[in-house]
Amino acid sequence: MKNASDERLVLAIARWRDDALAEAYRRHAASSFALAKRLLWDAGVAEEVVQEVFVKLWHEPERFDPARGTLRGWVATVAHRIASREARRMSRHPTESLTAELTALLLDPSPEPANVLERGLDQAQVRAILADPGSRIPEVSQWIIVMHCIEDRSVPQIAAELRLSEHCVEMRLNRALKKLRDLLRRRGFGQT
């Protein structure tokens, strides 16, 4: 199956050949994972999206039409659709399920980095807060918060990766955290 075309792979999947599904997964899982992770910022949820895409391919191979495009394109389209649906679900009521610890972390005015994962906080909650339309945080600033607070990267590391000055990264981080704190306070979090 390694040298089979996309069309032949899907025909083999329709005949319940798991080696064909494994080959399709080998070829296209990484790109669909990258797409889902870009949309969701959560590797765990992105992995679930990829799994759902390939379960859909296994159960509904007839949905792929080689006349309309490549299997890679079909997988990417389905992954985008599922990830977008998940992002909408996560952002509907992002602050309702906040843990006290996450609220404390976001309301903490100290400039010290906090590794959210080490503290056992839910990455999806942070993503949902950032995606909240009320936060009005630019996408680059959202990435900076994730890289700093969740991935525990230093300002110089973030600056190098995003090709920004360290000063710019610090300013964006401070402004975005302030906006998050204001959003949480407006919603009644952190008030006794």
HUWOMO-V507002 format. One record per run of one state. SS is the DSSP state (A for helix, B for strand, O for the rest). FROM is the first residue (numbers start at 1). LEN is the number of residues. If there is no record, write none. Layout:
ss/from/len
SS/FROM/LEN
SS/FROM/LEN
This chain:
ss/from/len
O/1/5
A/6/9
O/15/3
A/18/23
O/41/2
A/43/17
O/60/1
A/61/3
O/64/7
A/71/21
O/92/8
A/100/8
O/108/15
A/123/9
O/132/1
A/133/3
O/136/3
A/139/12
O/151/4
A/155/8
O/163/3
A/166/21
O/187/6
